[in-house]
Amino acid sequence: MAEKQAIYFELLILRCRRGQKDALEELVKSWEKPLFYYIHRLIEDEQEAWGILQETWIKVLQSIGKLREPNKLPVWLYSITRKTVISHLRKKYSEKVLFEGNDNLSKIENYDSDHTFENAEQVHYGLSKISLLHRDILTLFFLRDLSIEDIAQVLSIPIGTVKSRLYYAKLALKDVLEKEAQKP
């Protein structure tokens, strides 16, 4: 299956490079929802998220000729999307404000690493309450388009760091969801 997908990505990219309108439409149609979901988990305002998605598509179309490994299309798309989001956020906030909230991680203990989050509505709520750093890694993980290795490439960090961040992000999410469940 992975080989079929790699061939599909390669043909799609070649068609896009040739400027075939139907190929560009296919690319956007295939990736608009997952990319928007990713952006919207990092940017709460829906209109702002749509604007960032448009900016992302412009960057994708401008640099599609630079994609050397078409089988890495998902990694390439998420990387461009992430860089666009970060660039947008840097205009609005300082680094300190973006990644605040990481100090509470040491307080959470006894986490079951196989814990799954089954209620999508609760997960969306929980994601909105944790730090951007945690939302970023969990959103990439929950999208299921990317392996741990691919997430490492998107974030430009080692695989071990991805695993560590995922662990602590799941703890933070679990903590938020447990606190919410205890409310009357």
Secondary structure, DSSP 8 states (H G I E B T S, - for coil): -HHHHHHHHHHHHHHHHTT-HHHHHHHHHHHHHHHHHHHHHH---HHHHHHHHHHHHHHHHHHGGG-S-GGGHHHHHHHHHHHHHHHHHHHHS-HHHHTTTGGGGGG-----TT-----HHHHHHHHHHS-HHHHHHHHHHHH-SS-HHHHHHHHTS-HHHHHHHHHHHHHHHHHHHHHHHH--
